[in-house]
Amino acid sequence: MAGTSYGLIEVSGVVAAIDSLDAMCKAAEVELVTWERKLGGRLVTIIVEGTVSDVKAAVEAAAGICKANHHILAASGVIASPCEETRRLVALSAKRIAKKDTKEQESVSGQ
């Protein structure tokens, strides 16, 4: 997706993150770019990409689902037209996740 902005949501826990991502993708035309787990998964950041209006709708939907399901919303934000350095940072995160996935698939195939 050739998105023009990023939407970020940071929640407490993997379940809340998956619930939020599901709400984001159902609410608007956005795609998951990457996600980060910190503190052993107790804090999860989801980053989606799309047009500014879609990303805003997705972040609002995630915030709403967090409130409805009593998830802890730590932070949220929208970055319209991210600068090149921000794009590199997000791409680095996505690359790191893809690398992990490849290693895990290889280890499962080798067993």
N, C-alpha and C positions, 0 to 999 in steps of 0.2 A: 504494500500500500504506500503510495506516495503522499503520506500525511504531511501536514504543514505545522502540526503542533503536537506536544506531548501532554498527556494527563497523568498525574501521579496521585496515588492514594497509599497511605501508610497505615496499616492496621495491626492490631495485636493478635497474632496467631495465624496459622496456615488456613484454618477453616474459614475465618473471617476474610482472608485474602481470596480464597477461591469463590466464596459467596459474592464478594465485591466484584471480582473479575467477571463472573457470570452476569451480574446486573449490568456492568459496564457494556459488555458485548451485546446484550439483549436490548439495551436502551439506545444504542447508536452504532454507526458504522466505524468501529474502532478495532484495532488489532493489538494483541499483546506484543510488546517489543521485548521486554525483559522483566525479571523480578529479582529481588534481592531478599535474602533471609538474614537477619541479624539476631544475635542473642539466642542462638539455637532454635530459631523459628518463632520466637516470641514476638518479634517485630518484623513485618513483611511489607516491602514496598513493591507495588505493581506499577508498571509504566506501560501505557497504551499510546497508540499513535493514530491520528486522523485529522480531519479538518478542525478548525477552532470550535465551531459550533457543535460538532459531534463529540469532541473531547470534553467540552463543558458539560454537555448532557450526560456523558458517561460518568464523569466525576460526581455530578449531582446525584445520579442514580446510585452510585456506590455509597455515597454519604447517607442517602436515604435508607438503603438496605442495612447499613451499619446501625443506624438509629433504630430501625424496626426490629432488628434481631439482637439488639443489645451487644453489638460488637464494639470494641474500643477503637475509635478513629483517632489516630495520633496526628495525622496531617494529611492535607490534600492540596493540590495545586494544578494549574494549567500554565503551560509555557507555549505561547504563540510564537511562531517563527524562531525556534531555538537557534542560538549562535552555533558556529561550527565546533567550538570546544564542547558545548553541551552535547551536541550530536555524537562527538567522539567518545565522550564519557558513557553515554547510553549504549553506543555500539560496542564498547569494550565490555560492558556488563553482559550484553547479549552474546558476545563471542565466548565469554567465559562460561556462560550457561550452556551454550551449544557444545563446547569442548567437553564439559562434564557429561552431558547426555551421550556423546559419542563414546566416551570411555566406559560408561555404564552399559551401553548396548554391546560393546565388544566383550565386556566381562561376562555378560549373560550368554552371549553366543558361544563363548569359549568353554562354558561349563558342560 
